[in-house]
Amino acid sequence: MRINSPKLNIMHKACMKASRSLIRDFGEIENLQVSSKGPGDFVSSADKRTEKIIIEELLKAQPDYCILSEEAGTINEKNKSNKWIIDPIDGTSNFLNGIPQFAISIGYEENNQIKSGLIYDPIKNELFFAEIGSGAFLNNSRIRVSKRKNLKHSLLGTGGPKSNSKLKNEIFQEFIEVSKNIETPIRKYGSASLDLASVACGRFDGFWQRELSYWDIAAGILIIKEAGGFVDFLENNDIKSKKMNLVASNSFIHKELMDLINKKNIEKN
């Protein structure tokens, strides 16, 4: 893999080291210890092990950088200027059920702006990465979002809701409304980071999901934008919200998809 950026090199090294352990764990799922964090949320020994390896590698390279990670929380919180954002296994439920659709996601934020992003699918050996102003890549090939111009003929992905979501009924109704306006059934694969990567490389024309965490999407946001795509948040949501409602797509269908979802919300209210 040819990556020239110093930050991406650090992220790539940490990711590759952690992925070796993760692949071994995936081959021995029945032996993993699993505990519940809450309704619809599970954490396995593989999550913790993968996260530990990534954090150790990142701290070795930049000891004073802030780290925001799904399991460990925040490290070096006083550093407001430099931050790594980590999801050690995005798609934990898939992982724990032997479904090969999960990823490691690492983003780097500098002065509140995402500068670098990396999403790695260890089973398919697909590495999606981008640095601001330098384009987006899958392994050694430049990627672009799709050129589909009509929402009706688009392939869309989505996810959620979790069992304890207060928006469960609204999310289901939204799914139904969008389904009525497209010809191909919506895909629901269970890993938001890989769904965003799929938009970036044109496999999906668009993706939307509510109640996402920052570590789910930090890397994917940059990769999509560098691939020529659009990312927006619903209900004036922003990057600092605890839970985010995101819409991502190519430039041709973006307004139509946003209008459709917002129309449903206006009718609901």
N, C-alpha and C positions, 0 to 999 in steps of 0.2 A: 504494500500500500504506500503510495507516494503522497505524503502530507508535509507541506513545507512550513506551515504555521507552528511556532513554538507552543502556543496554547493547545492547538489541536494535537500536536505530538504528545503532550502530557496526557491529554484526555484519552488518546488512542492507546497509549501504553497501559494506562490504568484499566481501560475497558478490556483489552486483550488478555491481560493477566487475570482479571476477574472472570472472564468468560470461560476460561479453561476449567475452573472450579464449577461454574454454573452448568456446563455441559455434562460434567461428571454427575452432578446432583440430579440433573434431568434423567439420567440413565438409572438412577436409584431412588426414584420418587417414593416408592413404598417405604423406604427407610427414613425419610425426612420427618423431623418433628414439626408439627404444625400447631399453631395456637390462633385463637380468634382475637382480633383487636376490637371487634364490635360487629354489629349486624352487617353482613356483606363484605367484611374486611378480614383478610387472613394474612398472617406472616409466618414464613417458614424459616428453618435454620439456613436455607439457601439464600433467602433475602438478606439475612444478617451477615452471612459469610461473604456474599458478593459485595455488599455495601462496605464491609470492613476492609476488604482488599482495595477497593476504589479509593476510599478515604485515605488509607495509608499511603498510596501512591501519589495522590494529589498533595497531601501534606508534606511528603518527602520533597516534592518539587517546589511547592510554595507554602512554607510552614505558617505564614501569617494570613493567608487568604481565608475568607469566610466560606463555610460549606453549609448548604441547606440540603438536607436529605430526608427522604420519606420516613425512614425508621429512626435515624440518629437525631433528628431535629437540626438545630443550628450549632455550628462550631465557629469559634473566632467571630462572635457576633458583632464586636466593636468595629470590625473592618467593613465599612459601608460602601467602599469603592470597588472591591474585587470579590466576586462570589461564584463558587461552583454550585450548580443545582443538579442533584442526583436522584434518579429513580433506578434502584438496583435491579429490580425486575418489574417492568411494566407489563402487566398481564399475568399476575400471580395466580389467579384462579385457573387460567389456561395451563400454566406451568404445573400446578398441583394435580391437574387431571390428565396430564400426559399429552396435552394439545400443544404442538410446536408453533405457537404464535405468541411470542413474548420477546421483550427486548431490554437492553440496558440503554438508558438515556442520560446524557450528561450535557449540561449547558454551562457556558461561562458568561457572566454578566459583569460589565464594567461601568461604573457610574450610572447604574440603573438602566443600562442598555445591553441587550443580549448581543454579544460579539461573536461567539462561536457555539456551534451545536453539533452533537454527534448522537446518532441512534444506531445501535448494533443489534442485528438479529443473529444470534450465535448459531442457530440451527441451519439457517439458509446461508450463513456467512455473507450477509449483506450489511455493508457499512454505509450509512447515509451521513453526510457531513457537510457543513458549510461554515464559512467565515464571512462576516459582513463585508459586502462589496466585492466578493470573490467568486460568487456563484455557488451552486449546490451540486453535490456529486453522490453517485452510488458507486462504491468501490473506485474504479479509475475512470468512470464515465460521467460526463456532465449530464445533469437531468433538468427537465423542464416540466411544468404543469401541463395538463392536457389542453387541447384546443377546442374541446366540445363547446358549441355555441348555444345549445338549447337545453334548458333544464329538464324538459320532458324526456329527453333521450340520454340523460346523464346517469352515471353510476355513482351512488352516494354511500357513504359509511356513517355510522353513528354508534353510540354506546349508552350504557346506563338504562334505567336508574338503579341505584343501590336499594336494598330492601328497606332501609330506614329513611329514604329520601322523602322530604315533605312535598316535593314537586312530582311525585310519582305519576299521579293521574294526568297532570299537565304534560309531562314528558311523553306519556303514551298517546295522548291526543295529538300532540305535535307530530309524532311518528306517523300516525294515521293520516294526518293532513298532508304531510310531505309525500307519503306513499301514493295518495290519490292523484298527485300531480306529476308523477314520473312513471315510466313504463317498466323499468327494470327494478326488481325487488331490492330494497335497501340491505346493505351488508352490515353485519354486526359481529366483529371479530374479537373484541375483548381486550384490545391493547391500543390505547389512544395514540401513543407515540408512533406505532407502526401504521396506524390509520393516517396520521399526518404525513408520514414518510410516503405513504401510498398516493396521497394528493400531490406531493412534491414531484414524484416521478411519473405522474400521469396514469397510474393504475385506477385511482379514484378521480372523479371530476370534482367532488366536494365532500366535505365532512362537517358534521356539527355535533356538539355534545354539551350538555349542561353539567354543572357541579364538578368540574375538573380542578385538580390541584396544579400549582405552578410547576412542580417537578414532572408532571405528566406531559407538559406542553412546551417548556422553555426551549429545548433544542429544536422541536418540530416547528415552532413559530418562525425561527430564523431560516431553517432549511426551506420551508415553503416560500417565504418572501424572496430568498435568493434564487429559487427556481421559477420566479415570476408570478407567484400566486398572491392571493389576498387573504388577510386574516382580520377578522373583526370580532367584537364581543357584543353580546345581546344585552339589552336593558342598560346601556351605558356602563357595562362592566369594564373593569380595567385590569392591568397586569398586577396591581397590588392587592386585588381582592383575594379573600381566603379561598373562595370557590369561584371558578370562572366558567362562563357560558360562551363557548367559542364556535365560530363559523369560519371555515377555510375552504377556498375553492380557486378555480382559475378566474381570470378577469371577465370572461364572457358571461358566466352564469351567476357571478357573485351577488349582484344586486337583486336578481330574480329570486335567488335562494333566501337572501336576507329579508326581502319584502314578503315572501311567503311565510316565513317563520314569524316575523313581526306582525303580519296580518292576522295570524292565528292568535297571537297574544292580545292584539287589540280587540278581537271578537270575544276573547275569553273575559276581558275586563269590561 
